[in-house]
Amino acid sequence: MLHHTQSERYGLPDVFAAAAELDGLLVLGVIDPQTATILVSHWTEAAGSDDLGVHLAAGVSDAVRSLAVLAARVSPDSALEDVVVTLVDHHYLIRLVTLEDGDAVAVVLVLARQTVNLAMALRVLRYLPGVLPEFRSNGASVRTGTLS
Amino acid sequence: MNRLRRINVPSPDALSTHLVSLGRSGRSALLTARWPVGAEIAVSHGRVLHAHSLIAPSPEAMLRARGRQDEPPTNDDPPPRRPSAREAGVTLAHALRVRNEAVVDTLRELIVGGAEHPWRRRRLPHPPAPDETVDLTIDSVLAEAQRRQRVLQALAPLVGPDVPVARKAQIAPGRVRVAPQQWALLATTSIATTPRSLANTLGDSVFRMTCRVAELLRAGLLQVADSTAVDIRADTAFHTVSGMWFLEATTGAESR
């Protein structure tokens, strides 16, 4: 899958290490909802195999686009920011981050409901995009100012 | 990258075979193809570094078309400030998405092969600088290419990369609510054009643009040009964009 080598390349496991301090973290991912492509992901041992990553990406992408339609109809002057899905055992937290070209990526956390501190997880989710470059400890070569 | 052993690949099937072989052995090579147009795929130690073809936009073309490359500084410009952590994170995610997208979708198109495409550039772009390459396992790229083909098959009754589409003439401006990128797409489709051509005009991959066009078709804002295709939402009073096909394409493939 795309995410493993990319995360190594960009030093993102260190970011995940920071997020992994969250109690109950099962999966952390960055998904392009326009194509349902996993850009980066990390599956903890508790989450098991990452074979279901393609389903997670597809479901998150479809859900985000559908909820955007809901938002456009019900709250036309607003925009979708977060999605919190509560299952019996899990929380799915999704945050949309708008990129430089105006499109958004979805940052996703899947958490075990019994052990997670939901407020802390939401806080991590909100600040995660901002800390990505701070954890490029392996000499990653992506520049953080401009693309050329 | 110049030291990579060059291998000429005669067909899409041969490309897949070579890629799998390189992935399993962990070897390096520069695969070159001439069908239906020229292409170049660099593999280092079993991982894809870059992939270019004459029929797919490069990451640089995507950025250039969207006008996101930096303008040369002038004396009147204020000194550049250090980007905030959030801005830097957004740039990082953008780089990931654009570079992945270009490589994966180029390989998808090459592996699918098929007919001569009406659009092509004149020459292959220069190989990217080392810090602008990707680093993807071959298994991951091939799996993603297959997934994308399933999605395109699911979308086929609606639209394909080479199906001309055009904006509906009777859309009332006050009844449309779309994202800025979708508005730009609508503004470009006053005359019939294909998702492939739009991808190059607006700076996106062919797959991504086909998905975007499909959304607008389902919203009733675009229509397939010169066809008898069903007018999906002609009676809808208010146009927003919807479309749930990724999960369907994923689970549908497993149930077959």
Interface residues (C-beta under 8 A of the other chain):
Chain A: M1 L2 H3 H4 T5 Q6 E8 R9 Y10 V30 D32 Q34 T35 A36 T37 L39 V40 V54 H55 A57 A58 G59 S61 D62 R65 S66 A68 V69 A72 R73 P76 V97 T98 L99 E100 D101 G102 D103 V105 L128 P129 G130 V131 L132 P133 E134 S141 V142 R143 T144 G145 T146 L147 S148
Chain B: R47 L63 R66 R68 Q69 D70 P80 P83 S84 A85 R86 A88 G89 V90 T91 L92 A93 H94 A95 L96 R97 V98 N100 E101 V104 P130 D131 V134 D135 L136 T137 D139 S140 V141 A143 E144 R147 R148 V151 R177 A179 P180 Q181 G203 S205 F207 R208 C211 R212 E215 F238 T240 V241 S242 G243 M244 W245 F246 L247 A249 T250 T251
